[in-house]
Amino acid sequence: MKIIRLRTGRRNELVDITDEIRRLVKESGVREGICVLFCPHTTAGLTINENADPSVKLDISQHLSELVPERKDYKHLEGNADSHIKSVLVGQSLSLIIENGDIVLGTWQGIFFCEFDGPRNREIFVKIVKG
């Protein structure tokens, strides 16, 4: 297993990790298989979406904040209940197909770490399995 470590800069942000995942897959030497990504944090997540237009990341982050506002009558007392809810909506894991030594993504797709309670030091666990 490999670990990606990153430092987020804002409370809510989507960080493009596509190149880092591609690098790890290439270094593994696996030509055909599966790459599993797991986020071990309850206030963050992982997703795949468009990475050609940076405004998409902003739209996603902004709309999630509108759907789940930071301040509301939450029972969780740490002040980050919205972050936990956003994490549930986005999810904590991704499974990616590896073909010809690279991950399979659509033309416009990228892989994003979703921070909902930053800035923080975060980790992403990466498991590459030969198929």
C-alpha positions as CSV (number, residue, x, y, z in Angstrom):
1,M,0.0,0.0,0.0
2,K,1.1,3.5,-0.8
3,I,0.1,6.7,1.1
4,I,-0.4,10.1,-0.5
5,R,0.1,12.9,2.0
6,L,-1.2,16.4,1.3
7,R,-1.9,19.6,3.0
8,T,-5.1,21.4,2.1
9,G,-5.3,25.1,2.2
10,R,-9.0,26.0,2.7
11,R,-12.0,24.7,4.6
12,N,-13.7,23.4,1.5
13,E,-11.7,22.6,-1.6
14,L,-11.2,19.9,-4.3
15,V,-7.6,19.0,-4.9
16,D,-6.7,17.3,-8.2
17,I,-4.6,14.1,-7.4
18,T,-4.9,12.6,-10.9
19,D,-1.2,13.0,-11.8
20,E,-0.1,11.6,-8.4
21,I,-2.3,8.5,-8.9
22,R,-1.0,8.0,-12.5
23,R,2.6,8.3,-11.2
24,L,2.0,5.6,-8.5
25,V,0.4,3.2,-11.0
26,K,3.3,3.7,-13.4
27,E,5.9,3.1,-10.7
28,S,4.1,-0.1,-9.6
29,G,4.7,-1.7,-13.0
30,V,1.2,-3.1,-13.0
31,R,-0.1,-3.2,-16.6
32,E,-3.6,-4.6,-16.0
33,G,-5.4,-4.5,-12.7
34,I,-7.3,-2.3,-10.2
35,C,-6.2,0.8,-8.2
36,V,-8.2,1.3,-5.0
37,L,-8.2,4.7,-3.3
38,F,-9.4,5.1,0.3
39,C,-9.8,8.3,2.3
40,P,-9.4,7.5,6.1
41,H,-11.0,10.8,7.2
42,T,-14.6,11.4,8.2
43,T,-14.6,15.0,7.0
44,A,-13.2,14.5,3.5
45,G,-13.8,12.3,0.5
46,L,-12.8,11.3,-3.0
47,T,-14.6,11.8,-6.3
48,I,-14.1,11.7,-10.1
49,N,-15.3,14.6,-12.2
50,E,-14.3,17.1,-14.9
51,N,-10.8,18.5,-14.5
52,A,-10.6,20.5,-17.8
53,D,-12.5,23.6,-16.5
54,P,-11.4,24.7,-13.0
55,S,-14.8,26.3,-12.4
56,V,-16.4,22.9,-12.1
57,K,-14.4,22.3,-8.9
58,L,-15.7,25.6,-7.5
59,D,-19.3,24.9,-8.6
60,I,-19.2,21.5,-6.8
61,S,-17.7,22.9,-3.6
62,Q,-20.1,25.9,-3.6
63,H,-23.2,23.8,-4.3
64,L,-22.3,21.3,-1.6
65,S,-22.0,24.2,0.8
66,E,-25.4,25.5,-0.2
67,L,-26.9,22.0,0.2
68,V,-25.2,21.4,3.5
69,P,-24.5,24.8,5.1
70,E,-21.7,25.2,7.7
71,R,-24.0,26.8,10.3
72,K,-27.2,25.1,11.1
73,D,-28.9,23.5,14.1
74,Y,-26.6,20.5,14.1
75,K,-26.3,18.3,17.2
76,H,-22.6,17.5,16.6
77,L,-20.7,20.0,18.8
78,E,-17.3,20.2,17.1
79,G,-18.5,22.7,14.6
80,N,-17.9,20.5,11.6
81,A,-21.1,18.5,11.3
82,D,-21.6,19.9,7.7
83,S,-18.2,18.4,6.8
84,H,-19.3,14.9,8.0
85,I,-22.4,15.1,5.9
86,K,-20.6,16.3,2.8
87,S,-18.2,13.4,3.3
88,V,-21.1,10.9,3.3
89,L,-22.5,12.5,0.1
90,V,-19.2,12.3,-1.8
91,G,-17.9,9.0,-0.4
92,Q,-14.5,7.7,0.8
93,S,-13.3,5.3,-1.8
94,L,-12.8,4.8,-5.6
95,S,-11.9,1.8,-7.7
96,L,-10.0,2.6,-10.9
97,I,-9.3,0.2,-13.8
98,I,-5.7,-0.1,-14.9
99,E,-5.2,-0.9,-18.6
100,N,-1.8,-0.7,-20.4
101,G,-0.1,0.6,-17.3
102,D,-2.4,3.6,-16.8
103,I,-5.7,4.3,-15.0
104,V,-8.8,4.4,-17.2
105,L,-10.6,7.8,-17.1
106,G,-12.9,9.6,-19.5
107,T,-11.5,12.4,-21.7
108,W,-12.4,15.2,-19.2
109,Q,-12.2,13.3,-16.0
110,G,-9.8,13.8,-13.1
111,I,-9.6,12.4,-9.5
112,F,-10.1,14.8,-6.7
113,F,-9.5,14.7,-2.9
114,C,-12.4,16.6,-1.4
115,E,-11.6,18.6,1.7
116,F,-14.6,19.7,3.8
117,D,-12.9,20.6,7.2
118,G,-9.5,22.2,6.3
119,P,-6.9,23.3,6.2
120,R,-5.5,20.0,7.4
121,N,-2.8,17.4,6.8
122,R,-4.5,14.5,5.0
123,E,-3.7,11.0,3.7
124,I,-5.0,8.9,0.9
125,F,-4.3,5.2,0.9
126,V,-3.6,3.6,-2.5
127,K,-3.7,-0.1,-3.2
128,I,-2.7,-1.3,-6.6
129,V,-3.6,-4.9,-7.5
130,K,-2.4,-6.8,-10.5
131,G,-5.3,-8.4,-12.5
